[in-house]
Amino acid sequence: MNTKSKKKVSNIMLAIIICLVVFYTIGAFVVEIVWGHEVSPTLTGAYFTFCGVELASLAAIKTSKVKHNKDNTEEITFEELPPEEIIINEEE
């Protein structure tokens, strides 16, 4: 799986989690305004905690990958490489 697919999955997960939080909040308001019942504070706290942990884990994964890739890359200029080791990517 290439990096573009991984980025898309994390972006999709981020959008889904944010939409779920917005829909839950709207739903809780509708239930309280229309029917006059309060959604359980325990359920609400657990729901927002779950979504927050999911978002934090996505951020931690992204941060650790950025740090990991930064530590392993060495900057080499073309002058340091012999001509036979220079590979130019012509697909772009």
Helices and strands as residue ranges (DSSP letters): H 3-30, I 31-35, H 41-72, G 78-80, G 83-85
